[in-house]
């Protein structure tokens, strides 16, 4: 069967020997259409937090299907999940459900603009993806079909600065002007609606989160946390639970339903009231399938499983073990100039690729490493730890990593990296023009 997926699931983003199609999954193990079996560290783009085919979750979804999937009005599953989100987990005073993280982040930005009467949303440049909505995609290189506007400004989370384009009348041209984020927000306070952050793609700290919280409070703009990835992974309550810093709005998805299509926007009631007629007239979150019973039932079952088995503790422990052993392997093989493991948050470790030699391309190193891991039955496009990953999977992965790293090191020493890539194919980033 031909693989027709696009963007992050496309063949461009994987080595040439990656399986085209998966036909079965159990725990953290998957079977491809061609019969090959893999330990999967991608876990459905980080959405499968418990593991594939979790019995409790699937049984809950099947039971809901037997009673009806899509109704003309509400269903009791919505009320139960709403109670869990707002009363038990206290992720916000009010919540609404969607199908993916983009639904939630788009709605959050609409609420922020309606509440403040301002347009500009500050987005961390380190965040690779926030939403499929125009407000974010228009700020990327794949912005075809989107009207040009200036309602998004990027800031650097790492340095807490904004690189602003300013016109110099003396020189008669534009130049980049880097200023602190506090200075930028102060000087543009009448225009800034919100500061949004995906904490899963930065080295998030309590101090920096508090800095953003204080900045938003001082200049009356909203703090939005995009916890699509970090929610239920870093802590059952996400980053806001881990650090005790409450945003005005928080977005959840991915692991919330263990692969079922469900997401959530939670936050202050006065903000959600803007979605009421006569109070703000914001058309917030609405879709024919947003309240489908199997997805909502799956989310309820998932959260109960996460709580009962203390899944976040398991994920932190496995992540730390895997990261430490990967770092040791990289160092022992002599690949530490080209690959580094970021385990600032062991529950969400990652591998960074960088070189000091212009002749060695980081993406070629990643492609060769991923390719050789696939040869040994390990699919690791990134690291998304699930409750199903354990000591056996870590041991097998580290053994495969030593072999893959040795191939990479030899290729670098011999100067034939490109020759070892099957078909000369090198992975490409999702956001690119060609």
FENHU-V731730 format. One record per backbone hydrogen bond with DSSP energy under -1.0 kcal/mol. NH is the residue of the N-H (numbers start at 0). CO is the residue of the C=O. Records with the same first field share a line. If there is no record, write none. Layout:
# FENHU-V731730
NH=CO  CO
This chain:
# FENHU-V731730
8=5
9=6
12=9
13=10
17=14
22=30
23=30
25=28
26=51
28=25
29=37
30=23
31=35
32=20
34=31
37=29
38=376
39=27
40=378
45=41
46=43
47=42
48=46
51=26
57=53
58=54
59=55
60=56
61=57
62=58
63=59
64=60
65=61
66=63
67=64
77=74
79=75
80=76
81=77
82=78
83=79
84=80
85=81
86=82
87=82
88=83
90=84
92=266
93=266
95=264
97=262
103=99
104=100
105=101
106=102
107=103
108=104
109=105
110=106
111=107
112=108
113=109
114=110
115=111
116=112
119=190
120=150
121=193
122=152
124=154
126=123
135=132
136=132
137=133
138=135
139=136
145=142
152=120
154=122
155=160
159=155
161=178
163=176
165=174
167=172
171=167
172=167
174=165
176=163
178=161
180=159
183=179
184=180
185=181
186=182
187=183
190=187
191=187
192=119
193=119
194=221
195=121
196=223
200=197
203=201
208=204
209=205
210=206
211=207
212=208
213=209
214=210
215=211
216=212
217=213
218=214
220=215
221=192
223=194
224=248
225=196
226=224  250
230=226
231=234
232=229
233=229
237=234
241=237
242=238
243=239
247=222
248=222
249=265
250=224
251=263
255=252
256=253
259=256
261=259
262=97
263=251
264=95
265=249
266=93
267=247
271=267
272=268
273=270
274=271
275=272
278=275
279=275
280=275
281=273
283=281
289=286
291=288
292=68
295=291
296=292
297=293
298=294
299=295
300=296
301=297
302=298
303=299
304=300
305=301
306=302
307=303
308=304
310=305
313=309
314=310
315=311
316=312
317=313
318=314
319=315
320=316
321=317
322=318
323=319
324=320
325=321
326=322
327=323
328=324
329=325
330=326
331=327
332=328
334=329
337=334
338=334
339=351
341=349
347=344
349=341
351=339
353=337
359=356
364=360
365=361
366=362
367=363
368=364
369=365
370=366
371=367
372=368
373=369
374=370
376=373
377=372
378=38
383=40
386=48
388=385
393=389
394=390
395=391
396=392
397=393
398=394
399=395
400=396
401=397
402=398
403=399
404=400
405=401
406=402
407=403
408=404
409=405
410=406
411=407
412=408
413=409
414=410
415=410
419=415
420=417
423=420
424=421
427=11
431=429
